[in-house]
């Protein structure tokens, strides 16, 4: 087509299929813009409806809620500054959490340790303790630490007596720090 203005030809701003003032071209640009905006808005609304339904149904759950019961710290044997501590840890939430570490102002170090039976060369069973980096506390469950399964090897700073209370902080991945107290008990307890 020629640019002479006849029959709605090219006017320099785009192709016009109708009126001489370019209104159909503007309408087409507006319509294309609205169509382009509808797709992401529809996807966002669908995701919002899905997440709302998931949460309403209870599938989203709640975060871990950790409680630590009173623990026991075995009195170190004479001339030894290491002993073991155990706790009963309950996760009241709907999501699992991980115990990452334990600290105490009364301890130089506290190491999570798992005990596993191994076969000795004589056919007897022995106990092998190995440090672990974390321990999972399942949702809605209780983890009971024992000196024969999972415990803390604690290097104490000062001598302790039976009946003393020792503060601890249990550090969880999602639940953060949780305070706990352990009573010092005789080693054979």
Rosetta blueprint (number, residue, H / E / L):
1 X L
2 X L
3 X L
4 X L
5 X L
6 X H
7 X H
8 X H
9 X L
10 X L
11 X L
12 X L
13 X L
14 X L
15 X L
16 X L
17 X L
18 X L
19 X L
20 X L
21 X L
22 X L
23 X H
24 X H
25 X H
26 X H
27 X H
28 X H
29 X H
30 X H
31 X H
32 X H
33 X H
34 X H
35 X H
36 X H
37 X H
38 X H
39 X H
40 X H
41 X H
42 X H
43 X H
44 X H
45 X H
46 X H
47 X H
48 X H
49 X H
50 X H
51 X H
52 X H
53 X H
54 X H
55 X H
56 X H
57 X L
58 X L
59 X L
60 X L
61 X L
62 X L
63 X L
64 X L
65 X L
66 X E
67 X E
68 X E
69 X L
70 X L
71 X E
72 X E
73 X E
74 X E
75 X L
76 X L
77 X L
78 X L
79 X L
80 X L
81 X L
82 X E
83 X E
84 X E
85 X E
86 X E
87 X L
88 X E
89 X E
90 X E
91 X E
92 X L
93 X L
94 X L
95 X L
96 X L
97 X E
98 X E
99 X E
100 X E
101 X E
102 X E
103 X E
104 X L
105 X L
106 X L
107 X E
108 X E
109 X E
110 X E
111 X E
112 X E
113 X E
114 X E
115 X E
116 X E
117 X E
118 X E
119 X E
120 X L
121 X L
122 X L
123 X L
124 X L
125 X E
126 X E
127 X E
128 X E
129 X E
130 X E
131 X E
132 X L
133 X L
134 X L
135 X E
136 X E
137 X E
138 X L
139 X L
140 X L
141 X L
142 X E
143 X E
144 X E
145 X L
146 X E
147 X L
148 X L
149 X L
150 X E
151 X E
152 X E
153 X E
154 X E
155 X E
156 X E
157 X L
158 X L
159 X L
160 X L
161 X L
162 X L
163 X L
164 X L
165 X E
166 X E
167 X E
168 X E
169 X E
170 X E
171 X E
172 X E
173 X L
174 X L
175 X L
176 X E
177 X E
178 X E
179 X E
180 X E
181 X E
182 X E
183 X E
184 X E
185 X E
186 X L
187 X L
188 X L
189 X L
